[in-house]
Amino acid sequence: MGNERFEIQRRIAAPAGQIFEVLTDPHGHVRIDSSGMLQWAEGERVRQVGDEFVVHMDRESLNDLPMGKYEVTVIITRLVPGQEIEWTISGTIQPPIEHLWGYTLQAEEGRTLVTAYYDWSRIRPEYRGVVNFPIIPEAGLRATLGILARTVEKH
């Protein structure tokens, strides 16, 4: 996908609708986060583009920037019920960086192909070379998909 976006895929033995429920719940984002940065969330389930919720973060988990604890507002930029969710954030760093995270869900027989992506191709020029991208490595997204699978699969 080029050097400013990556995608990770995993087949998860759960229906797309059940996975989508986790991904549209602010608390679901905290439950499946593999980075340790997401501490807790507040807000309602997102239902449309433009919906927002707040996530309380702890940058010590990455130890890359001296930001400590801070808040970000998650802003939904794309939402297709049961199929796709994408967001950007606004927070301590202003103007917003404008990087994107998202998931696409493709229903298969008895399972769902989940694609997680991270895209920093649209970041503002003033952040290039100042903030190290990707902030979360591919392995982090892969681990998050593992936690998502553990959360929704019936064993």
Backbone as JSON Lines, residues from 0, in Angstrom:
{"i":0,"aa":"M","n":[0.83,-1.2,0.0],"ca":[0.0,0.0,0.0],"c":[0.87,1.26,0.0]}
{"i":1,"aa":"G","n":[2.13,1.15,-0.33],"ca":[2.99,2.32,-0.27],"c":[3.6,2.43,1.12]}
{"i":2,"aa":"N","n":[4.38,3.48,1.33],"ca":[5.06,3.58,2.62],"c":[4.35,4.51,3.6]}
{"i":3,"aa":"E","n":[3.13,4.92,3.3],"ca":[2.38,5.78,4.21],"c":[1.02,5.19,4.6]}
{"i":4,"aa":"R","n":[0.86,3.92,4.37],"ca":[-0.38,3.23,4.74],"c":[-0.06,1.74,4.82]}
{"i":5,"aa":"F","n":[-0.62,1.09,5.8],"ca":[-0.54,-0.36,5.79],"c":[-1.86,-0.95,6.23]}
{"i":6,"aa":"E","n":[-2.08,-2.17,5.81],"ca":[-3.29,-2.92,6.13],"c":[-2.89,-4.28,6.69]}
{"i":7,"aa":"I","n":[-3.63,-4.72,7.67],"ca":[-3.44,-6.04,8.27],"c":[-4.78,-6.75,8.18]}
{"i":8,"aa":"Q","n":[-4.77,-8.02,7.79],"ca":[-6.02,-8.77,7.69],"c":[-6.0,-9.98,8.61]}
{"i":9,"aa":"R","n":[-7.2,-10.33,9.06],"ca":[-7.37,-11.53,9.87],"c":[-8.8,-12.02,9.7]}
{"i":10,"aa":"R","n":[-8.94,-13.31,9.54],"ca":[-10.27,-13.91,9.52],"c":[-10.65,-14.21,10.97]}
{"i":11,"aa":"I","n":[-11.82,-13.71,11.35],"ca":[-12.3,-13.86,12.71],"c":[-13.61,-14.65,12.67]}
{"i":12,"aa":"A","n":[-13.71,-15.66,13.53],"ca":[-14.87,-16.54,13.55],"c":[-16.01,-15.9,14.34]}
{"i":13,"aa":"A","n":[-16.55,-14.82,13.76],"ca":[-17.7,-14.12,14.34],"c":[-18.37,-13.35,13.22]}
{"i":14,"aa":"P","n":[-19.65,-13.09,13.34],"ca":[-20.36,-12.33,12.31],"c":[-19.89,-10.87,12.26]}
{"i":15,"aa":"A","n":[-19.94,-10.3,11.08],"ca":[-19.51,-8.91,10.88],"c":[-20.29,-7.96,11.79]}
{"i":16,"aa":"G","n":[-21.56,-8.19,11.98],"ca":[-22.36,-7.31,12.84],"c":[-21.87,-7.29,14.28]}
{"i":17,"aa":"Q","n":[-21.45,-8.43,14.79],"ca":[-20.95,-8.51,16.15],"c":[-19.62,-7.76,16.28]}
{"i":18,"aa":"I","n":[-18.77,-7.88,15.28],"ca":[-17.48,-7.17,15.28],"c":[-17.73,-5.67,15.17]}
{"i":19,"aa":"F","n":[-18.67,-5.29,14.31],"ca":[-19.0,-3.88,14.13],"c":[-19.49,-3.25,15.42]}
{"i":20,"aa":"E","n":[-20.23,-4.02,16.22],"ca":[-20.71,-3.53,17.52],"c":[-19.53,-3.13,18.41]}
{"i":21,"aa":"V","n":[-18.47,-3.93,18.42],"ca":[-17.28,-3.6,19.21],"c":[-16.63,-2.33,18.67]}
{"i":22,"aa":"L","n":[-16.52,-2.22,17.35],"ca":[-15.8,-1.11,16.73],"c":[-16.54,0.22,16.78]}
{"i":23,"aa":"T","n":[-17.84,0.19,16.98],"ca":[-18.6,1.43,17.08],"c":[-18.83,1.87,18.53]}
{"i":24,"aa":"D","n":[-18.36,1.07,19.47],"ca":[-18.48,1.36,20.9],"c":[-17.18,1.99,21.38]}
{"i":25,"aa":"P","n":[-17.21,3.21,21.92],"ca":[-15.97,3.82,22.42],"c":[-15.2,2.92,23.39]}
{"i":26,"aa":"H","n":[-15.92,2.2,24.24],"ca":[-15.27,1.3,25.2],"c":[-14.67,0.09,24.5]}
{"i":27,"aa":"G","n":[-15.23,-0.29,23.37],"ca":[-14.68,-1.38,22.57],"c":[-13.28,-1.06,22.08]}
{"i":28,"aa":"H","n":[-13.03,0.19,21.7],"ca":[-11.7,0.6,21.25],"c":[-10.67,0.38,22.36]}
{"i":29,"aa":"V","n":[-11.04,0.72,23.59],"ca":[-10.13,0.54,24.72],"c":[-9.9,-0.95,24.96]}
{"i":30,"aa":"R","n":[-10.96,-1.75,24.9],"ca":[-10.84,-3.19,25.18],"c":[-9.91,-3.9,24.21]}
{"i":31,"aa":"I","n":[-9.87,-3.48,22.95],"ca":[-9.07,-4.21,21.97],"c":[-7.71,-3.57,21.68]}
{"i":32,"aa":"D","n":[-7.4,-2.43,22.26],"ca":[-6.14,-1.74,22.02],"c":[-4.95,-2.57,22.5]}
{"i":33,"aa":"S","n":[-3.99,-2.78,21.62],"ca":[-2.79,-3.53,22.0],"c":[-1.64,-2.63,22.43]}
{"i":34,"aa":"S","n":[-1.75,-1.33,22.2],"ca":[-0.63,-0.43,22.49],"c":[-0.53,-0.06,23.97]}
{"i":35,"aa":"G","n":[-1.63,-0.18,24.7],"ca":[-1.65,0.25,26.08],"c":[-1.89,1.75,26.25]}
{"i":36,"aa":"M","n":[-1.97,2.47,25.13],"ca":[-2.17,3.92,25.2],"c":[-3.6,4.29,25.58]}
{"i":37,"aa":"L","n":[-4.58,3.55,25.08],"ca":[-5.97,3.89,25.35],"c":[-6.33,3.43,26.76]}
{"i":38,"aa":"Q","n":[-6.65,4.38,27.63],"ca":[-6.91,4.07,29.03],"c":[-8.4,3.9,29.32]}
{"i":39,"aa":"W","n":[-9.21,4.84,28.88],"ca":[-10.66,4.73,29.03],"c":[-11.32,5.71,28.07]}
{"i":40,"aa":"A","n":[-12.58,5.48,27.8],"ca":[-13.32,6.28,26.82],"c":[-14.62,6.76,27.44]}
{"i":41,"aa":"E","n":[-15.11,7.84,26.86],"ca":[-16.44,8.33,27.24],"c":[-17.15,8.79,25.98]}
{"i":42,"aa":"G","n":[-18.42,8.51,25.94],"ca":[-19.22,8.87,24.79],"c":[-20.14,7.72,24.41]}
{"i":43,"aa":"E","n":[-21.0,8.03,23.47],"ca":[-22.0,7.07,23.01],"c":[-21.51,6.31,21.78]}
{"i":44,"aa":"R","n":[-22.15,5.19,21.52],"ca":[-21.87,4.42,20.31],"c":[-21.99,5.33,19.1]}
{"i":45,"aa":"V","n":[-21.05,5.23,18.16],"ca":[-21.11,6.05,16.95],"c":[-22.07,5.42,15.95]}
{"i":46,"aa":"R","n":[-22.79,6.28,15.23],"ca":[-23.8,5.8,14.29],"c":[-23.69,6.43,12.91]}
{"i":47,"aa":"Q","n":[-22.89,7.52,12.81],"ca":[-22.81,8.21,11.52],"c":[-21.51,9.02,11.43]}
{"i":48,"aa":"V","n":[-21.17,9.4,10.21],"ca":[-20.01,10.26,9.99],"c":[-20.22,11.55,10.77]}
{"i":49,"aa":"G","n":[-19.16,11.99,11.42],"ca":[-19.22,13.2,12.23],"c":[-19.41,12.94,13.7]}
{"i":50,"aa":"D","n":[-19.87,11.74,14.07],"ca":[-20.0,11.41,15.49],"c":[-18.61,11.42,16.13]}
{"i":51,"aa":"E","n":[-18.58,11.71,17.44],"ca":[-17.32,11.83,18.17],"c":[-17.43,11.16,19.53]}
{"i":52,"aa":"F","n":[-16.27,10.77,20.06],"ca":[-16.16,10.36,21.45],"c":[-14.75,10.68,21.94]}
{"i":53,"aa":"V","n":[-14.57,10.68,23.24],"ca":[-13.3,11.06,23.84],"c":[-12.59,9.82,24.37]}
{"i":54,"aa":"V","n":[-11.28,9.74,24.13],"ca":[-10.46,8.67,24.68],"c":[-9.35,9.31,25.51]}
{"i":55,"aa":"H","n":[-9.19,8.8,26.72],"ca":[-8.13,9.24,27.62],"c":[-6.91,8.36,27.34]}
{"i":56,"aa":"M","n":[-5.8,9.01,27.04],"ca":[-4.61,8.33,26.54],"c":[-3.46,8.42,27.55]}
{"i":57,"aa":"D","n":[-2.49,7.53,27.4],"ca":[-1.26,7.56,28.19],"c":[-0.1,7.25,27.26]}
{"i":58,"aa":"R","n":[0.65,8.29,26.9],"ca":[1.73,8.14,25.93],"c":[2.94,7.39,26.48]}
{"i":59,"aa":"E","n":[3.01,7.22,27.82],"ca":[4.12,6.45,28.38],"c":[4.16,5.03,27.85]}
{"i":60,"aa":"S","n":[3.03,4.52,27.39],"ca":[3.0,3.17,26.84],"c":[3.91,3.03,25.63]}
{"i":61,"aa":"L","n":[4.05,4.1,24.85],"ca":[4.96,4.07,23.7],"c":[6.32,4.65,24.04]}
{"i":62,"aa":"N","n":[6.35,5.58,24.99],"ca":[7.58,6.24,25.41],"c":[8.32,6.89,24.23]}
{"i":63,"aa":"D","n":[7.56,7.47,23.28],"ca":[8.19,8.11,22.12],"c":[8.14,9.64,22.19]}
{"i":64,"aa":"L","n":[7.13,10.17,22.85],"ca":[6.98,11.62,23.02],"c":[6.65,11.91,24.48]}
{"i":65,"aa":"P","n":[7.14,13.01,25.02],"ca":[6.88,13.32,26.43],"c":[5.5,13.97,26.64]}
{"i":66,"aa":"M","n":[4.45,13.22,26.3],"ca":[3.09,13.76,26.38],"c":[2.36,13.32,27.64]}
{"i":67,"aa":"G","n":[2.82,12.26,28.29],"ca":[2.13,11.78,29.49],"c":[0.69,11.41,29.2]}
{"i":68,"aa":"K","n":[-0.19,11.82,30.09],"ca":[-1.63,11.54,29.93],"c":[-2.3,12.72,29.25]}
{"i":69,"aa":"Y","n":[-3.19,12.41,28.33],"ca":[-3.89,13.44,27.56],"c":[-5.18,12.84,27.01]}
{"i":70,"aa":"E","n":[-5.97,13.66,26.37],"ca":[-7.24,13.22,25.77],"c":[-7.2,13.48,24.27]}
{"i":71,"aa":"V","n":[-7.9,12.62,23.54],"ca":[-8.15,12.88,22.12],"c":[-9.64,12.74,21.86]}
{"i":72,"aa":"T","n":[-10.09,13.47,20.87],"ca":[-11.45,13.29,20.39],"c":[-11.37,12.48,19.1]}
{"i":73,"aa":"V","n":[-12.05,11.35,19.1],"ca":[-12.13,10.5,17.92],"c":[-13.28,11.03,17.07]}
{"i":74,"aa":"I","n":[-13.01,11.3,15.79],"ca":[-14.01,11.86,14.88],"c":[-14.22,10.86,13.74]}
{"i":75,"aa":"I","n":[-15.42,10.37,13.6],"ca":[-15.73,9.37,12.58],"c":[-15.75,10.04,11.2]}
{"i":76,"aa":"T","n":[-14.95,9.52,10.28],"ca":[-14.85,10.09,8.93],"c":[-15.53,9.23,7.87]}
{"i":77,"aa":"R","n":[-15.77,7.95,8.19],"ca":[-16.47,7.05,7.27],"c":[-17.16,5.99,8.1]}
{"i":78,"aa":"L","n":[-18.41,5.69,7.76],"ca":[-19.15,4.67,8.48],"c":[-20.16,4.04,7.54]}
{"i":79,"aa":"V","n":[-19.99,2.76,7.3],"ca":[-20.94,1.96,6.54],"c":[-21.37,0.84,7.48]}
{"i":80,"aa":"P","n":[-22.62,0.88,7.96],"ca":[-23.05,-0.09,8.97],"c":[-22.71,-1.54,8.59]}
{"i":81,"aa":"G","n":[-22.06,-2.2,9.55],"ca":[-21.7,-3.6,9.38],"c":[-20.53,-3.85,8.45]}
{"i":82,"aa":"Q","n":[-19.97,-2.79,7.83],"ca":[-18.93,-3.01,6.82],"c":[-17.66,-2.18,7.02]}
{"i":83,"aa":"E","n":[-17.78,-0.95,7.49],"ca":[-16.59,-0.1,7.54],"c":[-16.74,1.01,8.58]}
{"i":84,"aa":"I","n":[-15.63,1.29,9.25],"ca":[-15.54,2.43,10.15],"c":[-14.14,3.02,9.99]}
{"i":85,"aa":"E","n":[-14.07,4.34,9.95],"ca":[-12.79,5.04,9.83],"c":[-12.86,6.3,10.69]}
{"i":86,"aa":"W","n":[-11.71,6.71,11.26],"ca":[-11.7,7.9,12.09],"c":[-10.35,8.6,12.04]}
{"i":87,"aa":"T","n":[-10.37,9.84,12.48],"ca":[-9.18,10.62,12.74],"c":[-9.31,11.14,14.16]}
{"i":88,"aa":"I","n":[-8.3,11.85,14.64],"ca":[-8.37,12.37,16.0],"c":[-8.01,13.85,16.04]}
{"i":89,"aa":"S","n":[-8.5,14.5,17.07],"ca":[-8.1,15.86,17.39],"c":[-7.8,15.86,18.88]}
{"i":90,"aa":"G","n":[-6.72,16.53,19.26],"ca":[-6.36,16.49,20.67],"c":[-5.34,17.54,21.04]}
{"i":91,"aa":"T","n":[-4.38,17.11,21.83],"ca":[-3.35,18.0,22.35],"c":[-2.57,18.68,21.24]}
{"i":92,"aa":"I","n":[-2.21,17.93,20.23],"ca":[-1.44,18.46,19.11],"c":[-2.39,19.18,18.16]}
{"i":93,"aa":"Q","n":[-2.17,20.47,17.99],"ca":[-3.01,21.29,17.12],"c":[-2.14,22.06,16.13]}
{"i":94,"aa":"P","n":[-2.57,22.22,14.89],"ca":[-3.78,21.63,14.33],"c":[-3.66,20.1,14.26]}
{"i":95,"aa":"P","n":[-4.8,19.4,14.11],"ca":[-4.78,17.94,14.08],"c":[-3.82,17.41,13.01]}
{"i":96,"aa":"I","n":[-3.22,16.28,13.32],"ca":[-2.26,15.66,12.41],"c":[-2.93,15.18,11.12]}
{"i":97,"aa":"E","n":[-4.15,14.66,11.24],"ca":[-4.96,14.17,10.12],"c":[-4.56,12.79,9.62]}
{"i":98,"aa":"H","n":[-4.08,11.94,10.53],"ca":[-3.88,10.54,10.15],"c":[-5.18,9.79,10.37]}
{"i":99,"aa":"L","n":[-5.32,8.64,9.73],"ca":[-6.58,7.88,9.73],"c":[-6.35,6.45,10.19]}
{"i":100,"aa":"W","n":[-7.32,5.93,10.92],"ca":[-7.37,4.53,11.28],"c":[-8.72,4.0,10.8]}
{"i":101,"aa":"G","n":[-8.78,2.71,10.53],"ca":[-10.07,2.16,10.15],"c":[-10.08,0.66,10.07]}
{"i":102,"aa":"Y","n":[-11.29,0.15,9.89],"ca":[-11.52,-1.27,9.72],"c":[-12.54,-1.46,8.6]}
{"i":103,"aa":"T","n":[-12.32,-2.47,7.78],"ca":[-13.35,-2.92,6.85],"c":[-13.68,-4.36,7.21]}
{"i":104,"aa":"L","n":[-14.93,-4.72,7.05],"ca":[-15.41,-6.05,7.4],"c":[-16.05,-6.69,6.18]}
{"i":105,"aa":"Q","n":[-15.61,-7.87,5.84],"ca":[-16.18,-8.61,4.71],"c":[-16.71,-9.93,5.23]}
{"i":106,"aa":"A","n":[-18.03,-10.06,5.23],"ca":[-18.66,-11.28,5.74],"c":[-18.31,-12.46,4.83]}
{"i":107,"aa":"E","n":[-17.95,-13.55,5.46],"ca":[-17.69,-14.82,4.77],"c":[-18.53,-15.87,5.48]}
{"i":108,"aa":"E","n":[-18.59,-17.05,4.93],"ca":[-19.4,-18.1,5.54],"c":[-18.85,-18.45,6.93]}
{"i":109,"aa":"G","n":[-19.6,-18.1,7.95],"ca":[-19.23,-18.44,9.32],"c":[-18.14,-17.59,9.94]}
{"i":110,"aa":"R","n":[-17.68,-16.57,9.22],"ca":[-16.61,-15.73,9.77],"c":[-16.57,-14.39,9.03]}
{"i":111,"aa":"T","n":[-15.63,-13.54,9.42],"ca":[-15.5,-12.22,8.81],"c":[-14.02,-11.95,8.52]}
{"i":112,"aa":"L","n":[-13.75,-11.48,7.32],"ca":[-12.41,-11.02,6.99],"c":[-12.33,-9.57,7.46]}
{"i":113,"aa":"V","n":[-11.49,-9.31,8.46],"ca":[-11.34,-7.98,9.04],"c":[-10.03,-7.39,8.55]}
{"i":114,"aa":"T","n":[-10.11,-6.2,7.99],"ca":[-8.92,-5.48,7.57],"c":[-8.8,-4.24,8.44]}
{"i":115,"aa":"A","n":[-7.69,-4.14,9.16],"ca":[-7.38,-2.95,9.94],"c":[-6.36,-2.16,9.15]}
{"i":116,"aa":"Y","n":[-6.52,-0.84,9.11],"ca":[-5.53,-0.04,8.39],"c":[-5.17,1.21,9.16]}
{"i":117,"aa":"Y","n":[-3.98,1.69,8.84],"ca":[-3.45,2.94,9.4],"c":[-2.87,3.71,8.24]}
{"i":118,"aa":"D","n":[-3.3,4.96,8.08],"ca":[-2.93,5.76,6.91],"c":[-2.45,7.13,7.38]}
{"i":119,"aa":"W","n":[-1.19,7.42,7.11],"ca":[-0.65,8.73,7.46],"c":[-0.24,9.5,6.21]}
{"i":120,"aa":"S","n":[-0.85,9.17,5.08],"ca":[-0.51,9.83,3.8],"c":[-1.02,11.26,3.73]}
{"i":121,"aa":"R","n":[-2.02,11.6,4.55],"ca":[-2.6,12.95,4.49],"c":[-2.14,13.84,5.63]}
{"i":122,"aa":"I","n":[-1.12,13.42,6.38],"ca":[-0.73,14.24,7.53],"c":[-0.29,15.62,7.06]}
{"i":123,"aa":"R","n":[-0.49,16.57,7.92],"ca":[-0.13,17.96,7.63],"c":[1.38,18.07,7.46]}
{"i":124,"aa":"P","n":[1.82,18.89,6.51],"ca":[3.26,19.01,6.21],"c":[4.13,19.36,7.42]}
{"i":125,"aa":"E","n":[3.6,20.15,8.34],"ca":[4.42,20.56,9.48],"c":[4.75,19.41,10.44]}
{"i":126,"aa":"Y","n":[4.07,18.26,10.29],"ca":[4.36,17.13,11.16],"c":[5.3,16.12,10.51]}
{"i":127,"aa":"R","n":[5.54,16.25,9.23],"ca":[6.45,15.31,8.55],"c":[7.87,15.52,9.08]}
{"i":128,"aa":"G","n":[8.47,14.43,9.53],"ca":[9.81,14.5,10.06],"c":[9.88,14.93,11.52]}
{"i":129,"aa":"V","n":[8.77,15.35,12.09],"ca":[8.73,15.77,13.5],"c":[8.16,14.64,14.36]}
{"i":130,"aa":"V","n":[7.06,14.05,13.9],"ca":[6.43,12.91,14.56],"c":[6.82,11.68,13.76]}
{"i":131,"aa":"N","n":[7.26,10.62,14.45],"ca":[7.65,9.39,13.76],"c":[6.42,8.6,13.35]}
{"i":132,"aa":"F","n":[6.31,8.33,12.07],"ca":[5.21,7.51,11.55],"c":[5.78,6.22,11.02]}
{"i":133,"aa":"P","n":[5.07,5.13,11.16],"ca":[3.78,5.02,11.83],"c":[3.92,5.08,13.35]}
{"i":134,"aa":"I","n":[2.95,5.68,13.97],"ca":[2.95,5.76,15.44],"c":[2.77,4.36,16.02]}
{"i":135,"aa":"I","n":[1.83,3.62,15.49],"ca":[1.6,2.23,15.89],"c":[2.13,1.35,14.76]}
{"i":136,"aa":"P","n":[3.06,0.45,15.03],"ca":[3.61,-0.39,13.96],"c":[2.61,-1.45,13.49]}
{"i":137,"aa":"E","n":[2.93,-2.07,12.37],"ca":[2.07,-3.13,11.84],"c":[1.82,-4.21,12.89]}
{"i":138,"aa":"A","n":[2.84,-4.57,13.64],"ca":[2.68,-5.6,14.67],"c":[1.64,-5.19,15.71]}
{"i":139,"aa":"G","n":[1.54,-3.9,15.99],"ca":[0.53,-3.42,16.93],"c":[-0.87,-3.62,16.4]}
{"i":140,"aa":"L","n":[-1.07,-3.33,15.11],"ca":[-2.39,-3.56,14.51],"c":[-2.7,-5.05,14.48]}
{"i":141,"aa":"R","n":[-1.7,-5.87,14.18],"ca":[-1.9,-7.33,14.16],"c":[-2.32,-7.82,15.55]}
{"i":142,"aa":"A","n":[-1.67,-7.29,16.59],"ca":[-2.02,-7.68,17.96],"c":[-3.42,-7.22,18.32]}
{"i":143,"aa":"T","n":[-3.8,-6.02,17.88],"ca":[-5.16,-5.53,18.13],"c":[-6.19,-6.45,17.49]}
{"i":144,"aa":"L","n":[-5.91,-6.92,16.27],"ca":[-6.84,-7.86,15.63],"c":[-6.91,-9.17,16.42]}
{"i":145,"aa":"G","n":[-5.81,-9.59,17.02],"ca":[-5.83,-10.78,17.86],"c":[-6.71,-10.58,19.08]}
{"i":146,"aa":"I","n":[-6.62,-9.4,19.69],"ca":[-7.46,-9.1,20.85],"c":[-8.93,-9.01,20.43]}
{"i":147,"aa":"L","n":[-9.18,-8.41,19.26],"ca":[-10.55,-8.35,18.74],"c":[-11.11,-9.76,18.56]}
{"i":148,"aa":"A","n":[-10.3,-10.65,17.98],"ca":[-10.75,-12.04,17.78],"c":[-11.07,-12.69,19.13]}
{"i":149,"aa":"R","n":[-10.19,-12.5,20.08],"ca":[-10.39,-13.07,21.42],"c":[-11.67,-12.53,22.07]}
{"i":150,"aa":"T","n":[-11.99,-11.28,21.76],"ca":[-13.15,-10.62,22.35],"c":[-14.47,-11.15,21.8]}
{"i":151,"aa":"V","n":[-14.5,-11.45,20.49],"ca":[-15.79,-11.79,19.86],"c":[-15.98,-13.27,19.53]}
{"i":152,"aa":"E","n":[-14.91,-14.03,19.45],"ca":[-15.06,-15.43,19.06],"c":[-15.6,-16.26,20.21]}
{"i":153,"aa":"K","n":[-16.46,-17.23,19.89],"ca":[-16.99,-18.16,20.88],"c":[-16.02,-19.35,20.94]}
{"i":154,"aa":"H","n":[-15.64,-19.71,22.15],"ca":[-14.69,-20.83,22.31],"c":[-15.33,-21.97,23.03]}
